[in-house]
């Protein structure tokens, strides 16, 4: 009988506790989602001042089980009952994972005091620890640089800070949050076997193993030394810390070269000591502040002095000190530039890739479409004829980059990449060409006309069909406005009137 009354008493106390939590007013509500290991998801409003034990008591009523039979997982860690919610780096619409676990109760006797004691021991015998954002320290770029053993105060000062590029909706460089999921089933209900010790642990796959709590995870089986074992690996990813979470697919690009200047290193250029710096991936690890890095990129971009990394295949920049093997591997770092500058960087990068692949840029003004011919130039007219498909449709000669023509190419005046005049002033020939008094008229002629393939006289089409007849005295060549070749029956059948 005493056993029954003890059980009723414990259930009554739990119900009172749930009612008390339901009547509490949330002064600063945090709306999140709780996802169970069986696949169910439900919304919960929390007070950031509550602890995980309070969360378990609220979630237990939704799951229909006791709070001590639940463990809460977030960002690869099982959270301890005493962990405060505001310490977990949770944002609005974030997801907590609630996993049902067998209760670890002591054997109950018929004595009521023994039942109460077993309940207290069960509640105090909880597992878990601090969230990853509280335990993770600043990550070195290379695993060859070991992390230093430090006290709790020093670890708090060297706590890891992450920066990301958020493409949607922020479209800017913001503070980031590290998250982890199972690489097999993409579930976030995982606990990592160890914290990342360096950036390769985060960026490279199959570095850290996890324990997945998802009931539907198809754990792969690995056979080694005649022994079968199920091994699951972590897949780390980043979320933007500025906007509300957009779901489990909301990810951002990590900018791992941007770091807090914990060692108070002066900038390579201005020698100022700034709070945030960019560390180049050279052996010396040269440091520059973000303002000087923007200036460095702007000057190199304006002079078109970015370099092509043959190994990675990126159009990027090396360390300004001239260190070998110092190319910036993640090009999203250049989002520190203005949107207009980054668009220019993308255009230059694309043009460089096309030219290195044996391609050609459309020579027509205001086009510049990259074209990679299907065949090499063997001297025939068909191989010399290039059409800007997908762009302006201009047809030009592969060799002289002028409008397509018959016969040999005319010699074009060549200009060096940079011209130094007697005054010693450096002039960009492209800008000098655009600054000519009559250049606007010449540019209009090049855009609105096409040259006769035979005599190369600029011809303007003013309505009518595509059959052109050169009006120059002594020429009279019949040619197609679309193909820019001799007018044939194929032209008549395919595009006589457009």
The 8 nearest C-alpha neighbors of each residue, nearest first, counted from 0:
[[1, 3, 2, 4, 109, 5, 111, 110],
 [0, 2, 4, 3, 111, 5, 110, 109],
 [1, 3, 5, 0, 4, 109, 111, 6],
 [2, 4, 6, 0, 1, 5, 7, 8],
 [5, 3, 7, 1, 6, 2, 8, 0],
 [6, 4, 8, 2, 3, 7, 111, 1],
 [5, 7, 3, 9, 8, 4, 2, 10],
 [8, 6, 4, 10, 5, 9, 11, 3],
 [7, 9, 5, 11, 6, 10, 4, 12],
 [8, 10, 12, 6, 11, 7, 5, 13],
 [9, 11, 13, 7, 12, 8, 14, 6],
 [12, 10, 8, 14, 13, 9, 7, 15],
 [13, 11, 15, 9, 14, 10, 16, 8],
 [12, 14, 16, 10, 11, 15, 17, 9],
 [15, 13, 17, 11, 16, 12, 18, 10],
 [16, 14, 18, 12, 13, 17, 19, 11],
 [15, 17, 13, 19, 14, 18, 12, 20],
 [16, 18, 14, 20, 19, 15, 21, 13],
 [19, 17, 21, 15, 20, 16, 14, 22],
 [18, 20, 16, 22, 17, 21, 15, 23],
 [21, 19, 17, 23, 22, 18, 16, 57],
 [20, 22, 18, 19, 23, 17, 24, 57],
 [23, 21, 19, 20, 24, 18, 17, 25],
 [24, 22, 20, 21, 25, 19, 18, 26],
 [23, 25, 26, 22, 21, 20, 46, 28],
 [24, 26, 28, 27, 46, 23, 45, 44],
 [25, 27, 28, 24, 46, 47, 23, 29],
 [28, 26, 25, 46, 29, 47, 45, 48],
 [27, 29, 46, 25, 45, 44, 26, 30],
 [30, 28, 45, 44, 91, 46, 31, 27],
 [31, 29, 44, 91, 92, 43, 28, 45],
 [32, 30, 92, 93, 43, 42, 94, 91],
 [33, 31, 42, 94, 41, 43, 93, 92],
 [32, 34, 95, 41, 40, 94, 96, 42],
 [33, 35, 40, 96, 39, 97, 95, 32],
 [36, 34, 97, 37, 39, 38, 98, 96],
 [35, 37, 213, 98, 38, 214, 212, 97],
 [38, 36, 35, 39, 214, 213, 215, 34],
 [37, 39, 36, 35, 34, 40, 213, 214],
 [40, 38, 35, 34, 37, 41, 36, 33],
 [41, 39, 34, 33, 35, 38, 32, 42],
 [40, 42, 33, 32, 43, 34, 39, 61],
 [43, 41, 32, 31, 33, 44, 40, 30],
 [42, 44, 31, 32, 30, 45, 41, 33],
 [45, 43, 30, 29, 28, 31, 42, 46],
 [46, 44, 29, 28, 47, 43, 30, 25],
 [45, 47, 28, 48, 49, 25, 27, 29],
 [48, 46, 85, 84, 49, 45, 29, 27],
 [49, 47, 46, 83, 84, 85, 50, 45],
 [50, 48, 47, 46, 83, 84, 53, 51],
 [49, 51, 83, 82, 52, 53, 84, 81],
 [52, 50, 80, 54, 53, 82, 81, 55],
 [51, 53, 80, 55, 54, 50, 56, 81],
 [54, 52, 56, 51, 55, 50, 49, 57],
 [55, 53, 51, 57, 52, 56, 58, 50],
 [56, 54, 58, 66, 52, 53, 57, 59],
 [55, 57, 66, 53, 59, 54, 58, 52],
 [58, 56, 54, 55, 59, 60, 53, 17],
 [57, 59, 55, 61, 60, 56, 54, 62],
 [60, 58, 62, 66, 56, 64, 61, 57],
 [59, 61, 63, 58, 62, 57, 64, 56],
 [62, 60, 58, 59, 63, 57, 64, 41],
 [63, 61, 59, 60, 64, 58, 35, 65],
 [62, 64, 60, 61, 59, 65, 58, 66],
 [65, 63, 59, 62, 66, 60, 68, 69],
 [64, 66, 68, 67, 59, 63, 69, 56],
 [67, 65, 55, 56, 59, 68, 69, 64],
 [66, 68, 69, 65, 122, 102, 121, 55],
 [67, 69, 102, 100, 66, 65, 99, 101],
 [70, 68, 99, 67, 66, 98, 100, 97],
 [69, 71, 98, 97, 72, 99, 77, 100],
 [70, 72, 97, 96, 77, 78, 98, 69],
 [73, 71, 77, 96, 76, 78, 188, 95],
 [72, 74, 76, 75, 95, 96, 77, 71],
 [75, 73, 178, 179, 76, 131, 72, 187],
 [74, 76, 190, 189, 191, 73, 179, 72],
 [77, 75, 190, 73, 72, 74, 130, 78],
 [76, 78, 72, 127, 71, 128, 190, 73],
 [77, 79, 127, 128, 71, 129, 72, 76],
 [78, 80, 127, 128, 82, 81, 126, 129],
 [79, 81, 52, 51, 82, 50, 78, 125],
 [80, 82, 79, 50, 51, 83, 52, 78],
 [83, 81, 50, 79, 80, 51, 84, 78],
 [84, 82, 50, 86, 85, 49, 48, 81],
 [83, 85, 47, 86, 87, 50, 49, 48],
 [84, 86, 47, 87, 83, 88, 48, 89],
 [87, 85, 84, 83, 88, 82, 133, 130],
 [86, 88, 89, 84, 85, 130, 132, 83],
 [89, 87, 86, 85, 90, 132, 176, 84],
 [90, 88, 87, 93, 85, 91, 84, 86],
 [91, 89, 93, 92, 88, 243, 244, 29],
 [90, 92, 243, 93, 30, 31, 29, 244],
 [93, 91, 31, 244, 30, 32, 90, 243],
 [94, 92, 31, 90, 91, 244, 32, 89],
 [93, 95, 32, 33, 31, 96, 92, 34],
 [96, 94, 33, 73, 34, 32, 72, 97],
 [95, 97, 34, 72, 188, 33, 35, 71],
 [98, 96, 71, 35, 70, 34, 72, 69],
 [99, 97, 70, 36, 69, 35, 100, 96],
 [98, 100, 69, 68, 70, 97, 101, 36],
 [99, 101, 68, 69, 98, 102, 70, 67],
 [102, 100, 68, 103, 99, 69, 67, 104],
 [103, 101, 68, 104, 100, 67, 121, 69],
 [104, 102, 121, 101, 105, 124, 68, 67],
 [103, 105, 121, 102, 106, 117, 118, 120],
 [104, 106, 117, 107, 103, 121, 120, 118],
 [105, 107, 104, 108, 117, 114, 113, 103],
 [108, 106, 114, 105, 109, 113, 117, 110],
 [109, 107, 110, 113, 106, 114, 111, 2],
 [108, 110, 2, 111, 107, 1, 113, 114],
 [109, 111, 113, 108, 112, 114, 2, 1],
 [112, 110, 114, 113, 5, 2, 1, 115],
 [113, 111, 115, 114, 110, 116, 5, 117],
 [112, 114, 116, 110, 111, 115, 117, 108],
 [115, 113, 111, 117, 112, 116, 107, 118],
 [116, 114, 118, 112, 117, 113, 119, 111],
 [115, 117, 113, 119, 114, 118, 112, 120],
 [118, 116, 120, 114, 119, 115, 105, 121],
 [119, 117, 121, 115, 116, 120, 122, 114],
 [118, 120, 122, 116, 121, 117, 123, 115],
 [119, 121, 117, 123, 122, 118, 124, 116],
 [122, 120, 118, 124, 119, 123, 104, 117],
 [123, 121, 119, 120, 124, 118, 67, 125],
 [122, 124, 120, 121, 125, 119, 118, 126],
 [125, 123, 121, 122, 120, 126, 103, 119],
 [126, 124, 123, 122, 127, 80, 79, 121],
 [125, 127, 79, 124, 128, 77, 78, 80],
 [128, 126, 79, 77, 78, 125, 129, 76],
 [127, 129, 79, 78, 77, 130, 126, 76],
 [128, 130, 78, 133, 79, 131, 82, 134],
 [131, 129, 132, 133, 87, 76, 78, 128],
 [130, 132, 134, 133, 135, 76, 129, 74],
 [131, 133, 130, 135, 134, 87, 88, 159],
 [134, 132, 131, 130, 135, 129, 158, 86],
 [133, 135, 131, 132, 136, 130, 129, 158],
 [136, 134, 132, 131, 159, 133, 158, 137],
 [137, 135, 158, 159, 157, 138, 154, 134],
 [136, 138, 159, 158, 157, 139, 160, 135],
 [137, 139, 197, 198, 136, 196, 140, 159],
 [140, 138, 197, 141, 198, 144, 137, 142],
 [141, 139, 198, 197, 138, 142, 199, 280],
 [142, 140, 143, 139, 144, 197, 198, 199],
 [141, 143, 144, 197, 145, 140, 139, 199],
 [142, 144, 141, 145, 139, 140, 197, 146],
 [143, 145, 142, 141, 139, 146, 140, 197],
 [146, 144, 143, 147, 142, 139, 196, 197],
 [145, 147, 148, 144, 196, 139, 138, 197],
 [146, 148, 149, 145, 144, 154, 136, 150],
 [149, 147, 146, 150, 154, 153, 145, 151],
 [148, 150, 153, 147, 154, 151, 152, 146],
 [149, 151, 153, 152, 154, 148, 155, 147],
 [150, 152, 154, 153, 155, 149, 156, 134],
 [153, 151, 155, 150, 154, 156, 149, 157],
 [152, 154, 156, 150, 155, 151, 149, 157],
 [155, 153, 157, 151, 156, 152, 158, 150],
 [154, 156, 152, 158, 153, 157, 151, 133],
 [155, 157, 153, 154, 158, 152, 261, 136],
 [158, 156, 154, 155, 136, 137, 153, 159],
 [159, 157, 136, 155, 137, 156, 154, 135],
 [158, 160, 137, 136, 135, 157, 161, 138],
 [161, 159, 158, 137, 162, 259, 258, 175],
 [162, 160, 175, 174, 176, 159, 163, 255],
 [161, 163, 174, 175, 254, 173, 253, 257],
 [164, 162, 253, 254, 252, 175, 173, 172],
 [163, 165, 172, 252, 171, 251, 166, 173],
 [164, 166, 251, 170, 167, 171, 169, 239],
 [165, 167, 170, 168, 164, 169, 171, 251],
 [168, 166, 169, 165, 170, 251, 249, 171],
 [167, 169, 170, 166, 165, 242, 171, 245],
 [170, 168, 167, 171, 165, 166, 242, 241],
 [171, 169, 166, 165, 167, 168, 164, 172],
 [170, 172, 169, 165, 164, 173, 166, 334],
 [171, 173, 164, 163, 165, 335, 162, 334],
 [174, 172, 163, 162, 171, 164, 175, 239],
 [175, 173, 162, 240, 161, 163, 239, 241],
 [176, 174, 239, 162, 161, 240, 163, 238],
 [175, 177, 238, 237, 240, 239, 178, 161],
 [178, 176, 237, 236, 238, 175, 179, 235],
 [177, 179, 74, 236, 237, 235, 176, 180],
 [180, 178, 235, 234, 74, 75, 236, 233],
 [179, 181, 187, 186, 185, 234, 233, 182],
 [180, 182, 185, 233, 186, 183, 184, 234],
 [181, 183, 234, 233, 185, 232, 184, 180],
 [182, 184, 181, 185, 231, 218, 216, 217],
 [183, 185, 216, 186, 181, 182, 217, 215],
 [186, 184, 181, 180, 182, 183, 187, 234],
 [187, 185, 180, 181, 184, 188, 213, 189],
 [186, 188, 180, 189, 179, 181, 185, 96],
 [189, 187, 212, 186, 96, 211, 72, 213],
 [190, 188, 211, 75, 210, 187, 212, 209],
 [189, 191, 75, 76, 210, 209, 77, 192],
 [192, 190, 209, 75, 193, 208, 189, 210],
 [191, 193, 209, 208, 190, 207, 194, 210],
 [194, 192, 191, 195, 207, 208, 209, 196],
 [193, 195, 196, 191, 135, 192, 131, 207],
 [196, 194, 200, 197, 201, 193, 198, 207],
 [195, 197, 138, 194, 200, 146, 198, 142],
 [198, 196, 138, 139, 142, 200, 199, 195],
 [197, 199, 201, 200, 140, 138, 202, 139],
 [200, 198, 202, 201, 203, 197, 141, 142],
 [201, 199, 198, 195, 197, 206, 203, 202],
 [202, 200, 198, 199, 235, 203, 195, 197],
 [203, 201, 199, 200, 198, 204, 235, 236],
 [202, 204, 199, 200, 201, 206, 205, 198],
 [205, 203, 206, 234, 202, 233, 232, 200],
 [206, 204, 232, 207, 203, 233, 208, 234],
 [205, 207, 200, 204, 203, 208, 232, 233],
 [208, 206, 233, 232, 205, 209, 200, 192],
 [209, 207, 232, 231, 233, 192, 191, 206],
 [210, 208, 191, 232, 190, 192, 231, 233],
 [209, 211, 190, 189, 191, 212, 231, 208],
 [210, 212, 189, 213, 188, 209, 181, 190],
 [213, 211, 188, 189, 214, 36, 210, 98],
 [214, 212, 36, 215, 216, 211, 188, 186],
 [213, 215, 216, 36, 37, 212, 211, 38],
 [216, 214, 213, 217, 37, 184, 36, 38],
 [215, 217, 213, 184, 218, 214, 183, 211],
 [218, 216, 219, 215, 184, 183, 214, 213],
 [217, 219, 216, 229, 220, 231, 183, 230],
 [220, 218, 229, 217, 221, 230, 231, 183],
 [219, 221, 229, 228, 227, 218, 222, 230],
 [222, 220, 228, 227, 229, 223, 219, 230],
 [221, 223, 227, 226, 225, 228, 220, 224],
 [222, 224, 226, 225, 221, 227, 228, 220],
 [223, 225, 226, 222, 227, 221, 228, 220],
 [224, 226, 223, 222, 227, 221, 228, 220],
 [227, 225, 223, 224, 222, 228, 221, 220],
 [226, 228, 222, 221, 220, 223, 225, 229],
 [229, 227, 221, 220, 230, 222, 226, 223],
 [228, 230, 220, 219, 221, 218, 231, 227],
 [231, 229, 228, 219, 232, 220, 221, 208],
 [232, 230, 208, 209, 218, 229, 210, 233],
 [233, 231, 208, 205, 209, 207, 182, 181],
 [232, 234, 181, 182, 207, 208, 209, 180],
 [235, 233, 182, 180, 179, 181, 236, 204],
 [234, 236, 179, 201, 178, 233, 180, 177],
 [235, 237, 178, 179, 177, 234, 250, 238],
 [238, 236, 177, 251, 176, 250, 178, 175],
 [239, 237, 250, 176, 251, 175, 240, 249],
 [238, 240, 175, 241, 251, 165, 176, 174],
 [239, 241, 175, 174, 176, 242, 238, 173],
 [240, 242, 239, 173, 174, 243, 169, 175],
 [243, 241, 240, 244, 239, 169, 168, 245],
 [244, 242, 91, 245, 92, 90, 241, 240],
 [243, 245, 92, 246, 93, 242, 91, 249],
 [246, 244, 249, 243, 247, 248, 92, 242],
 [247, 245, 248, 249, 244, 92, 93, 94],
 [246, 248, 249, 245, 250, 244, 94, 187],
 [249, 247, 246, 250, 245, 244, 238, 251],
 [248, 250, 245, 247, 246, 238, 244, 251],
 [251, 249, 238, 237, 248, 236, 252, 239],
 [250, 252, 165, 238, 237, 164, 163, 239],
 [251, 253, 164, 163, 254, 165, 237, 250],
 [254, 252, 163, 255, 162, 251, 237, 164],
 [255, 253, 163, 162, 256, 257, 332, 252],
 [254, 256, 257, 253, 162, 258, 161, 198],
 [255, 257, 278, 277, 254, 258, 279, 280],
 [258, 256, 277, 255, 276, 254, 278, 162],
 [257, 259, 276, 275, 256, 277, 260, 160],
 [260, 258, 275, 261, 274, 276, 160, 257],
 [259, 261, 274, 263, 275, 262, 276, 258],
 [260, 262, 263, 259, 157, 274, 264, 156],
 [261, 263, 260, 264, 259, 265, 157, 272],
 [264, 262, 260, 261, 272, 265, 273, 274],
 [263, 265, 262, 272, 266, 260, 286, 261],
 [266, 264, 272, 270, 271, 267, 263, 286],
 [265, 267, 270, 287, 271, 268, 288, 286],
 [266, 268, 287, 286, 270, 269, 265, 285],
 [269, 267, 266, 270, 291, 287, 288, 271],
 [268, 270, 271, 266, 267, 291, 265, 288],
 [271, 269, 266, 265, 268, 267, 272, 287],
 [272, 270, 265, 266, 269, 273, 288, 268],
 [271, 273, 265, 263, 264, 266, 270, 274],
 [274, 272, 275, 271, 288, 276, 260, 265],
 [273, 275, 260, 259, 276, 272, 261, 263],
 [276, 274, 259, 260, 273, 258, 288, 289],
 [277, 275, 288, 287, 258, 289, 257, 260],
 [276, 278, 257, 256, 287, 286, 288, 258],
 [279, 277, 286, 256, 285, 284, 276, 280],
 [278, 280, 284, 281, 285, 318, 277, 286],
 [281, 279, 325, 284, 278, 282, 327, 326],
 [282, 280, 325, 284, 283, 279, 324, 322],
 [281, 283, 284, 280, 322, 325, 324, 323],
 [282, 284, 281, 285, 322, 280, 279, 286],
 [285, 283, 281, 279, 282, 278, 280, 286],
 [286, 284, 279, 283, 278, 267, 287, 281],
 [285, 287, 278, 266, 267, 277, 284, 276],
 [288, 286, 266, 267, 277, 276, 292, 291],
 [287, 289, 276, 266, 291, 290, 277, 292],
 [288, 290, 292, 291, 276, 293, 277, 287],
 [291, 289, 293, 292, 288, 294, 287, 295],
 [292, 290, 294, 293, 288, 289, 295, 287],
 [291, 293, 289, 295, 290, 294, 296, 288],
 [292, 294, 296, 290, 291, 295, 297, 336],
 [295, 293, 291, 297, 292, 296, 298, 290],
 [294, 296, 292, 293, 298, 297, 291, 299],
 [295, 297, 293, 299, 294, 298, 300, 292],
 [298, 296, 294, 300, 299, 295, 301, 293],
 [299, 297, 301, 300, 295, 296, 294, 302],
 [300, 298, 304, 302, 296, 301, 297, 303],
 [301, 299, 303, 297, 302, 298, 296, 304],
 [300, 302, 298, 303, 299, 297, 304, 296],
 [303, 301, 299, 300, 304, 298, 305, 297],
 [304, 302, 300, 301, 299, 305, 347, 298],
 [303, 305, 299, 302, 300, 306, 301, 298],
 [306, 304, 316, 315, 303, 299, 314, 300],
 [307, 305, 315, 314, 316, 304, 308, 317],
 [306, 308, 314, 313, 309, 315, 312, 305],
 [307, 309, 313, 312, 310, 311, 314, 306],
 [308, 310, 312, 311, 307, 313, 314, 306],
 [311, 309, 308, 312, 313, 307, 328, 326],
 [312, 310, 313, 308, 309, 328, 307, 314],
 [311, 313, 309, 308, 310, 307, 314, 352],
 [314, 312, 308, 311, 307, 315, 309, 330],
 [315, 313, 307, 348, 306, 308, 305, 312],
 [314, 316, 306, 305, 313, 307, 327, 326],
 [315, 317, 305, 326, 306, 327, 318, 314],
 [318, 316, 326, 325, 319, 327, 315, 321],
 [317, 319, 320, 325, 321, 322, 279, 326],
 [320, 318, 321, 317, 322, 295, 316, 267],
 [319, 321, 318, 322, 285, 317, 267, 323],
 [322, 320, 319, 318, 323, 317, 325, 324],
 [321, 323, 320, 318, 325, 281, 324, 317],
 [324, 322, 325, 321, 281, 317, 318, 326],
 [325, 323, 326, 281, 322, 317, 280, 282],
 [324, 326, 281, 317, 280, 323, 318, 322],
 [327, 325, 317, 316, 328, 324, 315, 318],
 [326, 328, 329, 316, 315, 317, 325, 330],
 [329, 327, 326, 330, 311, 313, 315, 280],
 [330, 328, 331, 327, 332, 254, 255, 333],
 [329, 331, 332, 333, 328, 315, 327, 313],
 [330, 332, 333, 334, 329, 164, 254, 252],
 [333, 331, 330, 334, 254, 335, 329, 256],
 [334, 332, 335, 331, 336, 330, 341, 296],
 [335, 333, 336, 332, 331, 341, 172, 337],
 [334, 336, 333, 332, 293, 337, 172, 171],
 [337, 335, 334, 333, 340, 341, 293, 338],
 [336, 338, 340, 339, 341, 335, 334, 342],
 [339, 337, 341, 340, 342, 336, 334, 343],
 [340, 338, 342, 337, 341, 343, 336, 344],
 [341, 339, 343, 337, 342, 338, 336, 344],
 [340, 342, 344, 338, 343, 339, 336, 337],
 [343, 341, 345, 339, 344, 340, 338, 346],
 [342, 344, 340, 346, 341, 345, 347, 339],
 [343, 345, 341, 347, 342, 346, 348, 340],
 [346, 344, 348, 342, 343, 347, 349, 341],
 [347, 345, 343, 349, 348, 344, 350, 342],
 [348, 346, 350, 344, 349, 345, 351, 343],
 [349, 347, 345, 351, 314, 346, 350, 344],
 [350, 348, 352, 346, 351, 347, 345, 353],
 [349, 351, 347, 353, 352, 348, 354, 346],
 [352, 350, 348, 354, 349, 353, 347, 355],
 [351, 353, 349, 355, 350, 354, 356, 348],
 [354, 352, 358, 356, 350, 351, 355, 369],
 [353, 355, 358, 351, 357, 356, 352, 359],
 [356, 354, 352, 357, 353, 351, 358, 350],
 [355, 357, 353, 354, 358, 352, 371, 351],
 [358, 356, 354, 355, 353, 371, 359, 372],
 [357, 359, 371, 354, 353, 370, 356, 372],
 [358, 360, 370, 369, 354, 371, 361, 353],
 [361, 359, 369, 367, 368, 370, 362, 358],
 [360, 362, 367, 368, 363, 387, 366, 359],
 [363, 361, 360, 367, 400, 364, 366, 401],
 [362, 364, 361, 366, 365, 367, 446, 445],
 [365, 363, 366, 362, 446, 442, 367, 445],
 [366, 364, 367, 363, 446, 362, 368, 391],
 [365, 367, 364, 368, 363, 361, 391, 390],
 [368, 366, 361, 360, 362, 369, 365, 363],
 [369, 367, 361, 360, 366, 390, 370, 387],
 [370, 368, 360, 359, 353, 367, 361, 350],
 [369, 371, 359, 358, 360, 372, 368, 387],
 [370, 372, 358, 359, 373, 357, 369, 353],
 [373, 371, 374, 370, 358, 375, 385, 359],
 [372, 374, 371, 375, 382, 370, 358, 376],
 [375, 373, 372, 376, 382, 377, 371, 383],
 [374, 376, 377, 382, 373, 372, 357, 383],
 [375, 377, 382, 378, 383, 374, 379, 397],
 [378, 376, 379, 375, 382, 383, 374, 380],
 [377, 379, 376, 380, 382, 383, 381, 375],
 [380, 378, 382, 381, 377, 383, 376, 384],
 [379, 381, 383, 382, 384, 378, 405, 406],
 [380, 382, 384, 379, 383, 385, 378, 376],
 [383, 381, 376, 379, 380, 384, 377, 378],
 [384, 382, 397, 380, 396, 381, 385, 376],
 [383, 385, 396, 381, 382, 395, 397, 380],
 [386, 384, 395, 394, 397, 396, 383, 387],
 [385, 387, 394, 393, 388, 392, 395, 384],
 [388, 386, 392, 393, 390, 391, 389, 394],
 [389, 387, 390, 392, 386, 391, 393, 370],
 [388, 390, 387, 391, 392, 368, 386, 370],
 [391, 389, 388, 387, 392, 368, 366, 393],
 [390, 392, 393, 387, 366, 389, 388, 363],
 [393, 391, 387, 388, 390, 386, 394, 389],
 [392, 394, 387, 391, 386, 395, 363, 361],
 [395, 393, 386, 385, 403, 402, 483, 387],
 [396, 394, 403, 402, 401, 385, 400, 384],
 [397, 395, 403, 400, 384, 383, 398, 401],
 [396, 398, 383, 400, 385, 399, 384, 395],
 [399, 397, 396, 400, 383, 408, 401, 376],
 [398, 400, 401, 396, 397, 408, 411, 409],
 [401, 399, 396, 397, 398, 395, 362, 402],
 [402, 400, 399, 395, 396, 403, 362, 397],
 [403, 401, 395, 450, 396, 394, 404, 449],
 [404, 402, 395, 396, 452, 394, 401, 384],
 [405, 403, 452, 453, 402, 406, 455, 396],
 [406, 404, 453, 452, 407, 403, 380, 408],
 [407, 405, 404, 408, 453, 380, 452, 409],
 [406, 408, 409, 405, 404, 410, 399, 398],
 [409, 407, 399, 410, 406, 398, 404, 405],
 [408, 410, 411, 407, 399, 401, 406, 412],
 [409, 411, 408, 412, 399, 413, 407, 398],
 [412, 410, 413, 409, 399, 408, 401, 414],
 [411, 413, 414, 410, 409, 415, 399, 428],
 [414, 412, 411, 415, 410, 416, 428, 399],
 [415, 413, 416, 412, 428, 417, 418, 429],
 [414, 416, 417, 418, 413, 428, 427, 419],
 [415, 417, 414, 428, 418, 427, 429, 426],
 [418, 416, 427, 415, 426, 428, 419, 425],
 [417, 419, 426, 425, 420, 415, 427, 428],
 [420, 418, 425, 423, 424, 426, 417, 421],
 [421, 419, 422, 423, 424, 418, 425, 426],
 [420, 422, 423, 419, 424, 425, 418, 426],
 [421, 423, 420, 424, 419, 425, 426, 418],
 [422, 424, 421, 420, 419, 425, 426, 418],
 [425, 423, 422, 419, 420, 426, 421, 418],
 [424, 426, 419, 418, 423, 427, 417, 420],
 [427, 425, 418, 417, 428, 419, 424, 431],
 [426, 428, 417, 430, 429, 431, 418, 425],
 [429, 427, 431, 430, 432, 426, 417, 416],
 [430, 428, 432, 431, 427, 433, 416, 434],
 [431, 429, 433, 432, 427, 428, 434, 426],
 [430, 432, 428, 434, 429, 433, 427, 435],
 [431, 433, 429, 430, 434, 435, 428, 438],
 [434, 432, 430, 431, 435, 438, 429, 439],
 [433, 435, 431, 432, 430, 436, 438, 437],
 [436, 434, 438, 437, 433, 432, 431, 439],
 [435, 437, 438, 434, 439, 433, 440, 432],
 [438, 436, 440, 439, 435, 441, 434, 442],
 [437, 439, 441, 435, 440, 436, 442, 433],
 [440, 438, 442, 441, 437, 443, 436, 433],
 [441, 439, 443, 442, 438, 437, 444, 445],
 [442, 440, 438, 444, 443, 439, 445, 437],
 [441, 443, 439, 445, 444, 440, 438, 446],
 [444, 442, 440, 446, 441, 445, 447, 439],
 [443, 445, 441, 447, 442, 446, 448, 440],
 [446, 444, 442, 443, 448, 447, 441, 363],
 [445, 447, 443, 444, 448, 442, 364, 363],
 [446, 448, 444, 445, 443, 459, 449, 460],
 [449, 447, 459, 458, 445, 444, 457, 446],
 [448, 450, 458, 457, 459, 451, 402, 447],
 [451, 449, 457, 455, 456, 402, 458, 452],
 [450, 452, 455, 456, 453, 454, 457, 469],
 [404, 453, 451, 455, 403, 405, 450, 454],
 [454, 452, 405, 451, 404, 455, 476, 474],
 [453, 455, 456, 451, 452, 474, 404, 450],
 [456, 454, 451, 450, 452, 453, 457, 404],
 [455, 457, 450, 451, 454, 458, 471, 469],
 [458, 456, 450, 449, 448, 455, 451, 459],
 [459, 457, 448, 449, 450, 456, 460, 451],
 [460, 458, 448, 461, 447, 449, 457, 444],
 [459, 461, 462, 458, 448, 463, 467, 480],
 [460, 462, 459, 463, 464, 458, 447, 448],
 [463, 461, 460, 464, 465, 459, 496, 497],
 [462, 464, 461, 465, 496, 460, 466, 497],
 [463, 465, 496, 466, 495, 462, 497, 467],
 [464, 466, 480, 495, 479, 496, 467, 497],
 [467, 465, 479, 464, 478, 480, 486, 495],
 [466, 468, 478, 477, 479, 465, 480, 469],
 [469, 467, 477, 476, 475, 470, 478, 466],
 [468, 470, 475, 476, 471, 474, 467, 451],
 [471, 469, 475, 468, 472, 474, 476, 473],
 [470, 472, 474, 469, 473, 475, 456, 454],
 [473, 471, 474, 470, 475, 469, 476, 454],
 [472, 474, 471, 475, 470, 476, 469, 454],
 [473, 475, 476, 471, 472, 469, 454, 470],
 [474, 476, 469, 468, 470, 473, 477, 471],
 [477, 475, 469, 474, 468, 478, 453, 451],
 [478, 476, 468, 486, 467, 485, 475, 469],
 [477, 479, 485, 486, 467, 484, 466, 476],
 [480, 478, 486, 483, 466, 482, 481, 484],
 [479, 481, 465, 483, 482, 467, 466, 478],
 [482, 480, 479, 483, 465, 494, 392, 394],
 [481, 483, 484, 479, 480, 394, 490, 478],
 [484, 482, 479, 480, 481, 478, 394, 452],
 [483, 485, 482, 478, 479, 452, 486, 403],
 [484, 486, 478, 477, 479, 487, 483, 476],
 [485, 487, 478, 479, 477, 490, 484, 466],
 [488, 486, 489, 490, 485, 491, 479, 478],
 [487, 489, 491, 490, 492, 486, 493, 495],
 [490, 488, 492, 487, 491, 493, 486, 494],
 [491, 489, 493, 487, 488, 492, 494, 495],
 [490, 492, 495, 488, 489, 493, 494, 487],
 [491, 493, 489, 490, 494, 488, 495, 487],
 [494, 492, 490, 491, 489, 495, 497, 488],
 [495, 493, 497, 496, 490, 491, 492, 465],
 [494, 496, 491, 465, 464, 497, 490, 493],
 [497, 495, 464, 494, 465, 463, 491, 466],
 [496, 494, 495, 465, 464, 481, 493, 463]]
